[in-house]
C-alpha cells in the first residue's frame, strides 16, 4: 500500500512531464488514424473500381457471346476470371438466386438466397475467405436494345470469393486498427514514462553519489581537523586533513596511539588539556602545540567538548593550524619594532588626509614633537611648509596611480632645510577602498654630496682632474653657440704626446700616468682661465682657445705648448723626454659645429705627426679630401670583399742555382669597375685602419692554399706558398688556428707555407712577435723577414727570431751591378744571412745582370719582372705548365 501511495505521489510530481507526453502521443495517434483511413479508403476505392471493371468485362463478353451465338467465349472468360490469382470461386447468379455458372462445379445450379435479396454490393467475411456480391443493373448496359430495362432492374449477381491472404476485410480492420493505435499509444506513453523514471532514478543516484563524494571530500579535505580522544588518552578519530597536516602517511600511524606521547611534547600538556575539558565540559579557543611526525611544532587552536558514548567519556573537537597566524603576529610585532627603530622616517596618513602615526626617526630628523605632527594634514605641518603646492601635485599623482616617488625638501625645527627622498604608497582594503597612505622619507643630504662628487667625476678625468670628453664636448658646443651669436673666432687644438707608448711600455704604467698628470699641468700653465684644457683619453688632450684675434695668437700659444711639453721632466725618479703633435682647427673657417671641428683638428694632428712630431699643423681642405677618399675606399673595399672582387695574383720564386721555380708569393690585387688597379699599399692601409684586414688576410690565405693544392695535384709537389702578414694580422689571437684550419682543409704540409713579415712590423712588439714566430715555427710553418734592410731591427733581436730566410728589398738592387757600394751592401747582407744559417731571396730583379750578380754572390733565390710579373691564378698555372714543357 505504501508503495502504491509512493507511486501516485511520484506520479503527481511527474505530471509536468507525463501530461505533455500524453498529449503529444494522442495527437500522433490521430494523425496515424487519419492517414490509415485515407489509405483504407484508397484501397477500397481501388478494389471497387477493379470489380466494376470485372463486371463490365463479364457482361460485355456475355452480351457479345449471345449476340454471336457462341457461349464458349463467355464461358472461357468466366473460367479465366475464376482461376485468376487468389480467386477461390467466381459465380454468376440470376436474379432469382440460382447459380447459372461457377468456377467451382459444386455450386453450379445451387441457390444463394442472399443473391436474390441484394440491391447493392455486399461483403461477407468468412474464416478463410471473403465473399463479395456485385449486382448487375440492366440500366448500365442494356437500355439500347431493351427499353423495358431503363428502370434499372437487377439482371444478375456476381459472387466472388477471395483468399484472406490476398485481401483483408477493410471494414473490420479499419475498426480494429483504430483501437490498436490508441492501445499502442497508451503503451508508448507507459514505456516513455518508465524510461523517464529510470533515467530520473539514475540521475538521482548520481546526485546522491556526488553528494556523498562531496561530503566525504569535505570531511577529508576540510582545513579544520576533527578528532576524538577516549578515556585511555588514545586518539580514536582524526580526519584525513589532520593526517596530512601532521605529516603522517596514513591515519593508522596515529590512531589508537597515546595522544600525549604521539602528538604532544610532554605529559603535562595533555593533563592540563584533560583537566580543563573535564572541568568546563566545553572549551573554545584552546591553544596547544602539537608535534608533527618529523618533530616540527604545529600551533593549533581547538574547540572541544566532553561527551558520553556507550558509557565512556570522550573528548571530541576540532582544531585548526594557527602556526602561520602566530608567525604573522610575531611578524607584526617585528614590524612594529622596525617601525619604531628604523632610521627611515615613516608617516601613516588616514584616508581623509590626517597623520595617524609617525615613528621616532621622523621626530629625530626634524626636531618636532608628536603633538605637533599627529592629527594634522601633511600640508599643515611645519616640516612640509615649503612644499605646499608641490604636495598638492603629489596628492593628485597618488590618487591617479596609487604611488609616487620623488625628492622633497624638509625643514627642521631649527629652520635648516635638507633634502629627502619620499615614497608614497596606498594601502587598500579588499573592496579597493583606501585605508591609509604610507609615506617613507630618507635623508639624502649625504647622497646629494656624493652626487656632486659623482657629477664631477663624470665630467672630469680621474687621473688629471681635467675636463673629460663629455664636458669638453659640452663646452665646445657652448663656444660654437656663443661665437655664432656674437661673432669672433676661437681655435681648437688637438694634442697627442709623442713617444708616450714607448715610455709607458718601458718605464711602466705608473710612470706613464705621472707623465700624463705632468702634461696636463703643463697645458694648464700655458693657457688662460677662459680657455678649456681637457683630456679625451690615453695621451690625447684638447684645448679650446676662446676669443682669438688672428692666427698669430694661436701660433704663439701653440709654440709655447710645444716648448713646455718638450722640456725634460722629472717623473717618479726618472727624467723623461717627450714632445707633442698638435692639430689646429679654427672656427668658423674650419667648421661651424663641434663635430666638424674635432674631426678636422684630429686630421691636422695626424698630419703633424707625419711631419716628424714635435710640430703643429693647421687644418686645410686637402686633409678632408684625403680623409673622404680613405672613407670611400674603405666602403668600396668592404663591398669588394663581400662580392669576391679582391683577386689573388702569384709571382714565381726562382732558385738562382737551378733556375727552377721553387714557389710563389701571393699578392692581393683589386681591380675596379673602370679596370683601374688600386695600389695594394693604399687599400691594405685602409683595410688595417677599418678592421677589414682580417677578412682580407683570411681570403688571401685560403685562396693561396687552394691554388697550391691544385698545383701539387698537377705534379708541382715541391712548390711552396709565401703569404704576407700585416701588423693587425699578427695581433689576431686566432692566426695559428686559422693557419692550421687552412692547411688541413687543403691537405697541405705546414712546410708548404711561408709567412713573410716586414722588419718594421716584426719590431713593433718584439716579445709578442717572438712568441708568435715560435708558435708558427713549432707548427712547421716557415718564417721569412721581408723588405730586409729598410727597417730598424738590430742583429741582437734578429738572431732571436726563428727565421728560415730573409728577402732583400728591391731598393738595393736598382743600381747593381754598376754601383759598388750597393754591390758590397748586398754582399754583406748575403754573407750575414749565410752565417746565421738563413736563405736569402732578392726581390725586384728586372734584368739578367742583376740575376747573374745575385747568383755569383751566393744568393739562393729571387723574384721580379725579369722572370714574371704577378699573374692571376689561371695564367700562373699556365706559366707553370709552359716552364715545365720548356724543361
Phi, psi and omega in degrees: 000320179296320180296322179296314179299318180297321179297314182291328174296316179295322180297318179296327177290325185273002181301331179297336176265321187290319183299307179297326178295316179299314180299318179298315180295320180300311180293327174297321178297317179299317179299318179296317181297314180300316180296320180294314180298321178296319179295315179299316180300319179294320180296314181296318179297319179296318180296317179297320178297322178297316180294323176297318178297319179297316181298313180298318181298314181298312185295313182297322177294318178298313181299315182294323179292317180295322181296323181270355181071029182232095181284347182296322178297317180299313182295322179298319179295316179299320180296319179298318179295319183292333180261011184279120171049246188264015180283117179278327181204143172224121183231150174249121186242133179282180187288348176268359178095006182270135180280114181263341175207140178207143174288343176253111188300336184288341179269353185294132180067009171278170184242134179243101184300333181294326182291330181285343186256347187285151175232356178207166182304142184225142178242135180228119183267131175245186184286321182239002180208167175233128183251132179243133177250128179234107179289144177259113184266129186293332182298336182287334191230329195248011185290341180288325183257332184236087183298335181292347182262012183291344179288345176092044178288154175278120182274317181198176182228139172260135176238124181233129177248129182241151176295144174298330180292343181268313180229159179248164176281103188297325183289312183293316182296327178298316180291317181294322183297321179300317179293317183296322181295317180292323177295318177299320178299317179298315180299320179298317178299317181297316180295319178298319181294320179297316179297318178299316180296322181293314179297319179297322179293320177299314180298319179297321179295320179296319179297317178298316181297316179297320179296319178296320179297317180297318180295318179296317179297320179298319180293320185281333188245355180299138184293326176287130187262124174274142180207157176220142179233129180274181184296336180281356182083016180265146176276113185255350177207137172206136181288154182305328180298328178290324178299314180292322182298326182267007174070024175269155182285316175210170187291338182295342179286341183234342179294141180060030172249154181298122185297320184291320183277333185272319188244348178246161185276338178206163182294325183298322179298322179290318180298320178297320179296311182298317181300319182290317181292316181295326182279324185257352180067315177230132183230133181236141176069032181279124180265132177216155180254113179267160182248121176286171182300323181274006177092353180289147181279149175227118180275122184239149174243122189240145167246124187223156174214158180261122178235161180241123180228120179061034178079006180243137178276128183232138174265115177242149182182186176227150173222157177229152180283118178243021181301313181297318180297319179294320177296321178297321178297319177295321179297320179295321177296320178296317180296323178296321178293319178297317180305318183279332190250353181291153179278348176281141176280129181235135180226129178250123183246137180287171181295337179268009173089015179258140180286120181267320186207146174223154180264174185292329181300321179294317180295320181293320184286332184257336181085003179273161177266165180297324181295334181276354185242308187295145180073007174251159173281146176304335179287342187261340186278153185296323182302330182254014186299330182285347190242025188304307181296321180296319180293330176296320176294321178298317180299318178297321179293321179294318179297330182278317189243357179068009177197161176199143175223141178174178183268143180214149179260137184237146181251129175283168180294335178284352180099352181285135179259135179218151183277144176224149173261119185248136176237126181245128176229160185248134176253122183241157175275183183296336180272359179088009179274141181291128176259311183210161170247130182252121180248122175248129182234134181233128179291118183248027179300312180294326178295322179298318178296319179295323179298320178298317178295318179294323179297319177294318179294326181290335184250000181229149179290130184294328185278309187263344184078001178282159173304140179269189184302318183299310181291323178300313181296324177297314180292327178294319178295321178296319179298318178299313182296319181295311183286336175291326181279316188256356180083181180097181182234157167212159184241146175246122179255125177253117191243132175231129180286132178278146174063015183292320182299318180296319178297315182297316182288326184279310185266349178105160183292328180298314178295322178298319179294317179298324178295321178295318177299315180297320179295320178298317178296320180298317181295320178298320180295333183274354186241166176276167179293331181285347179274162179243124174250126184226156174246121182277335183144154182058231179251028180257129179234157174227153178224132173258112178265105185278151170050062177267149182275311183206186183291334181297320180296322179294316181298319181299313180295318183297314180294326177297319179295313181302317181293318182292319181291322185285346180290148181298143181231139177269111184230116175056038180084000179243142174262115186243152178238135175212173177216183183225148170247128189236127172255141187234130172234137185245132174274137002262001187297322186257011178155139181253008175217167187296322182297313181297319182295316179296313181299316183288322177294323178296316178298319180295325179296318179294327176293322177297322178295321179297331181285353176119012177069172183051046183210171176232161182211130176276137179298143169219170188295335180298323178299319181295319179299315180296320180295315180297323178295320180295319179295315179298318180297320180296317179298315180293325180296318179300318179292321180296319177295321180294321183264011176061039180270348176277118183259156178251120177258160183228132177245128186291148173254128187251133172280116186293334182282316183261341182078006181270159177279124180257345181176194180212152174257129179277130182228127180283136178227139181233114178250123184281180179298334181272013180066017177268132177275132175270134184302134181304317182298332182285310184280337175290322175298317178296322180295320180293318182288331184266351182087006180275356185297329178296314179296317179297314181297319178298320180297314181295316181298313183291320178296321180296314180293323179298314181289322178298322177298319179296318180294318179299316181296334181274002177108001179261061189292337187271359182287144174246166181235127178257128181234133181277143176245135175266171181296324180291324178294325180291338177274356180286119182293340184259013184300315182295318179297315178299320179297312179301316182297317181295316180296319180292319182300320184253016174054050180249153174277148177304328181289350177283346186250136177236124175265128178254127181231133180286158179303311184299319178295315183297326186270000180295319177220091189302313184298314181294319179297316180299317180296318180294316180300319181294322180292318179291319179295320177297330177288333182114355179286140180273149181241133178233135177273112184272157177053038184297138178102347181260351183263201185234029182282147177259155180296332179298320178282320187299320185290345180277341182284138178280068184275152174255332181201167172231152178243120180285129181296146184295343181298333181279345184265352188297327187248015178260152002270011184292320186271116184294322181297314179296323179299314181293323179296316180293320176302319180296319180296316180297315180299315180299316182295319179297322180293335178268002178077027183251147171282153181238129177237133178254136179249155179088023179287121186242354180208171184292325181298316178298316180299315180295319180299314182296321179294321182294324182274001174096014177292136186285316185211172179204171174209154179162177184292340178302325179264312179187143170284167174299134186240148171299162189300320181291317180293323179294322179296319176296320178300317179299315182293324179293319179296321180294323178296320181293330180292000000 
